[in-house]
Amino acid sequence: SGCLAPLDETSLASGTRAGDVAIHDLRSGSGGRAGQHITSRRVSLGRGAVRCLSARPGGSPLAAAGHADGSLSLVDLSTLAARPVPAAHSDVVSGVGWLPPSDGAHASLLSCGWDKRLVATEVQ
């Protein structure tokens, strides 16, 4: 199964079993008929299936992907550059989300997994 993360009024990101993240433009290119979409960009993260996906709030182009192999990836949605997050989980990542920055600190990425851990990672 895949997962979806809204990005703005006209686009969303999706994760796949193949370990890809795709950016979809929901505006129709031919007359505005419902059900049409254009997959404009795709990146392979080179890890396990993407089980969860969350776009960083506040207009940031950054998204986090949680994988079936317990790893996490950060994806810059404007350039599709991806980087791993070190030592996340020992089992499937089942959820990711963001905490806003406070007192000048960077935002934190929260992840939870089948290993029964909740992990907070500071992200610049």
LINZI-V691020 format. One record per pair of residues at least 6 apart in sequence whose C-alpha atoms are under 8 Angstrom apart, sorted by the first residue. I is the first residue (numbers start at 1). J is the second residue. Records with the same first field share a line. If there is no record, write none. Layout:
BEGIN
I->J  J
END
This chain:
BEGIN
1->16  17  51
2->14  15  16  17  50  51  52
3->14  15  16  50  51  52  53
4->12  13  14  15  52  53
5->12  13  14  53  54  55
6->12  13  55
7->13  55
10->25  26  27
11->23  24  25  26  27
12->23  24  25  26
13->21  22  23  24
14->21  22  23  24  53
15->21  22  49  50  51  52  53  65
16->49  50  51
17->48  49  50  51
18->44  48  49  50
19->44  45  46  47  48  49  50  67
20->42  43  44  45  46  49  50
21->42  43  44  45  50
22->39  40  41  42  43
23->39  40  41  42  77
24->37  38  39  40  41
25->37  38  39  40
26->36  37  38
27->36  37  38
28->34  36  37  38
29->37  38
42->80
43->80
45->73  82
47->67  69  71
48->67  68  69  71
49->67  68  69
50->65  66  67  68
51->65  66  67  68  92  93  94  95
52->65  66  67  93  94  95  96
53->63  64  65  66  95  96
54->63  64  65  96  97  98
55->61  62  63  64
56->62  63  64  97  98
57->98
61->76  77  78
62->74  75  76  77
63->74  75  76  77
64->72  73  74  75  96  97  109
65->72  73  74  75  96
66->72  73  92  93  94  95  96  111
67->73  92  93
68->91  92  93
69->90  91  92  93
70->88  89  90  91  92  93  113
71->84  85  86  87  88  89  90  92  93
72->84  85  86  88  93
73->82  83  84  85
74->82  83  84  85
75->81  82  83
76->82
88->119
89->113  115  117
90->115
91->113  114  115
92->113  114  115
93->111  112  113  114
94->111  112  113  114
95->111  112  113
96->109  110  111  112
97->109  110  111
98->107  108  109  110
99->107  108  109  110
100->106  107  108
101->107  108
106->122  123  124
107->122  123  124
108->120  121  122  123
109->119  120  121  122  123
110->118  119  120  121
111->118  119  120
112->118  119
END
